Amino acid sequence: MTVPDGTGPVAAALPPPPAPPAETPPEPPTSAVPSPDAAHALTLARDRRVFPALLGEFRRTAVLVPVVPADGDEAPLAADLGGIRWIYAFSDESALARFAIARGEGAREWTYRRVLGARLLDAGVVGTGVPCGVALDVGSEGDGVLFPPVAGIVPDAAAVDVRAEKREGPR
């Protein structure tokens, strides 16, 4: 067979096939691998872009809030950590079950209420009277999310950053 312009065989016009690799490819230069600080910064940047959508979805979704008896009424199950009260909320019964098992209380019956995420953030957090946020899906490996008591997540009246700004005055 000849090349269309008649200059010779096709095989002569093609380069030889590449030789198979003899060994594994070399590691990329260390400058191409992000440092732990750079990787952390990239993760934070991604999380900052994703969090508003996650917050919006939480606000539109009914979550399960375990309740405990309190003064003849019910109170949401919560824990205090670092001066913040965290109300526990769960996206579904499986997440609540993982939490119960992690606490060693998987055999007991859990009472819970379905609450719209927006109502929990806008009324439940304010009703505690102390700095309070929501801990979603605690005990579910890698799936938990914290909604801290800061402006843009909870009402300004319950936001610790707004309270601090009012105490310090304008800058």
Solvent accessible surface area in square Angstrom, and as a share of the most:
residue,aa,sasa,rsa
1,M,196,0.87
2,T,88,0.51
3,V,32,0.19
4,P,140,0.88
5,D,103,0.54
6,G,54,0.52
7,T,105,0.61
8,G,18,0.17
9,P,80,0.51
10,V,55,0.32
11,A,83,0.64
12,A,84,0.65
13,A,68,0.53
14,L,115,0.57
15,P,110,0.69
16,P,116,0.73
17,P,118,0.74
18,P,127,0.80
19,A,88,0.68
20,P,115,0.72
21,P,119,0.75
22,A,105,0.82
23,E,143,0.64
24,T,113,0.66
25,P,111,0.70
26,P,124,0.78
27,E,154,0.69
28,P,73,0.46
29,P,95,0.60
30,T,125,0.73
31,S,108,0.70
32,A,66,0.51
33,V,85,0.49
34,P,73,0.46
35,S,58,0.37
36,P,116,0.73
37,D,115,0.60
38,A,42,0.33
39,A,43,0.33
40,H,110,0.49
41,A,58,0.45
42,L,117,0.58
43,T,55,0.32
44,L,67,0.34
45,A,41,0.32
46,R,122,0.45
47,D,59,0.31
48,R,170,0.62
49,R,168,0.61
50,V,80,0.46
51,F,58,0.24
52,P,84,0.53
53,A,73,0.56
54,L,64,0.32
55,L,20,0.10
56,G,19,0.19
57,E,95,0.43
58,F,8,0.03
59,R,68,0.25
60,R,165,0.60
61,T,48,0.28
62,A,50,0.39
63,V,3,0.02
64,L,2,0.01
65,V,4,0.02
66,P,1,0.01
67,V,21,0.12
68,V,50,0.29
69,P,125,0.78
70,A,38,0.29
71,D,157,0.81
72,G,92,0.89
73,D,101,0.52
74,E,79,0.35
75,A,31,0.24
76,P,52,0.33
77,L,21,0.11
78,A,35,0.27
79,A,38,0.30
80,D,92,0.47
81,L,135,0.67
82,G,78,0.75
83,G,65,0.62
84,I,33,0.17
85,R,78,0.29
86,W,35,0.12
87,I,1,0.00
88,Y,26,0.10
89,A,0,0.00
90,F,0,0.00
91,S,57,0.37
92,D,68,0.35
93,E,100,0.45
94,S,65,0.42
95,A,0,0.00
96,L,9,0.04
97,A,46,0.36
98,R,103,0.37
99,F,8,0.03
100,A,4,0.03
101,I,120,0.61
102,A,78,0.61
103,R,107,0.39
104,G,68,0.66
105,E,51,0.23
106,G,43,0.41
107,A,112,0.87
108,R,112,0.41
109,E,157,0.70
110,W,33,0.12
111,T,62,0.36
112,Y,58,0.22
113,R,109,0.40
114,R,159,0.58
115,V,34,0.19
116,L,86,0.43
117,G,0,0.00
118,A,22,0.17
119,R,160,0.58
120,L,8,0.04
121,L,0,0.00
122,D,57,0.30
123,A,43,0.33
124,G,26,0.25
125,V,1,0.01
126,V,63,0.36
127,G,67,0.64
128,T,38,0.22
129,G,64,0.61
130,V,56,0.32
131,P,37,0.24
132,C,0,0.00
133,G,0,0.00
134,V,0,0.00
135,A,3,0.02
136,L,18,0.09
137,D,11,0.06
138,V,52,0.30
139,G,42,0.41
140,S,6,0.04
141,E,172,0.77
142,G,83,0.79
143,D,89,0.46
144,G,42,0.40
145,V,31,0.18
146,L,100,0.50
147,F,0,0.00
148,P,43,0.27
149,P,3,0.02
150,V,45,0.26
151,A,44,0.34
152,G,67,0.65
153,I,16,0.08
154,V,7,0.04
155,P,43,0.27
156,D,83,0.43
157,A,76,0.59
158,A,4,0.03
159,A,0,0.00
160,V,45,0.26
161,D,66,0.34
162,V,27,0.16
163,R,79,0.29
164,A,29,0.23
165,E,107,0.48
166,K,155,0.66
167,R,187,0.68
168,E,110,0.49
169,G,20,0.19
170,P,140,0.88
171,R,244,0.89
